[in-house]
Amino acid sequence: MARILIVEDTPANMLLAGTILQNAGHTLLQATDAPLGLALAQEHQPDLVLMDIQLPGMDGLAATRALKADERTQDIPVLALTAFAMKGDEERMRAAGCAAYVAKPLRYQQLLAAVDGLLAHDVANDDATKQEGVGS
């Protein structure tokens, strides 16, 4: 399965997301703040990042912009985890580089559907890139 980085400062949310993803067979990396999350993403190149938007210090949108600005991590899809589900929030998250978002409180099926969708999209993009290079 996939290697997924969760950047989340609330222990209960980290435990819930981690349990859901581990039960689905994924390998986890975990960070409780943005600087650690950025360092882990650069070092381990996860298949997906779950990014809490409300983090202490550097927030999740700033961290996502930093991931997207770095050549080493720019292609890693980011799934925003947010208690914000107000009009305009989705546009702000997408503008920062998030591929999708899941509103908190986390629900098992919704989280897995979003993760599976982003991982399937990422695999399809990798396959298309490899096929383009075959005939060149």
N, C-alpha and C positions, 0 to 999 in steps of 0.2 A: 504494500500500500504506500501511501505518501508520507513524507516527512513534513510535519506542520509545526510552525512556530506560533505560539500563543503569547501575545503581549497583553497582559491584564494585571491590574494592581489589586483587584478585589479577590481575596482568597476563595470565597464561595463560588464566584464566577469562573475562576481558574480551574477549580476542582470539577465543576459541572462540565465545562467545555472539554477539559482533559479526559474526563471519564467517558463522555460521549464519543470522542474521537479515538481513544484507545480501544473502546469496545467495538469500534468499527474497523479496527486493525491498523490504525495509523500510528506512526512513531512521532513522539512529541519533543519539542524544545520549548522551554518556558522562560519568560522574562517578566519581571514585575514593573519595569519602567522602560521608557523609549530608548535611552542610551544602550542598555543591555540588549534590548531587542534588535537594535541596529547592528551591534557587534555580532550577535548570534547569526543574524541573517547574512552578514558578510562572510563569516567564517564557515557556516554550514550549508548555505545555499538551499534553504527549504523549498519544497514544492508550492507552499502556500503560507501566507501570514494571516493570522487572525489578530486584528488590531483594535484594542479598546480605544475609543475616541477620547474619553476623559481620563487621562493619565496625569500623575503629578509631574510638575516641571514641564518638559516637552510633551505636548498633547499628541494624540494619535494622528491627527491630520498633518501636523508638522513632521512627525516621524515618517508618515507615508510619503510626503513630499521628498524627504531625505532619501528614502529607499529608491524612489523613482528617479532621483537625480544622480544616483550612483550607478555606473556602468555594471558593477558586479551584481547589483540587486534589482535593477530596473525592470526586468522581465518577470519577477516573482509577483503573482497576483496577490492582492490584499483584500481581505474580507473584513469590513468594518463591523465592530461589535459596539452597539450604541443604545443608550437609553433615549437618545434623541430620535424621535420619529415625527418631527414636525415638518410642515410644508417648507421646502427649500433645503432641508438638511441633506437629502439624497444628492441634490446638485452640488452642495459644498463638498460632500465626501467624494463624489466622482471627479470633481475639479481637482481635488488633492491627489487623485490617482487610485482611489479604491475601485475595485472592479464590481463590488456589490456590498450590501450591508444586511445585517441581521439585527433586529431590535431586541433589546433585553426587556423582560427576562427571557433568557434563552429557552427555546423549546426544541426538544430532541430532533423531531422530524424536520423542522425548518432549518436548523443548523446543518444537519447532514445533507439535506437537499442542496443548500447553498454551497457547501464544501464540495460535494460530488459534482455539481454543475461547473464550478470553477476549475476543478481538477480535470474534468472531461474536456473542457474548453482548452485548457493549457496543453493537454496531450494532443488534441486535434491540431493545435497550432504548431507543436513540435513536429508532428508527422508531416504536415504540409510543408514546413520549412525543409525537412529532410528530403521530401520528394522533389521539391524545386531544385535542390542541389544535385540530384541524381543525374539528370540529363544535361547539366551544364558542362 
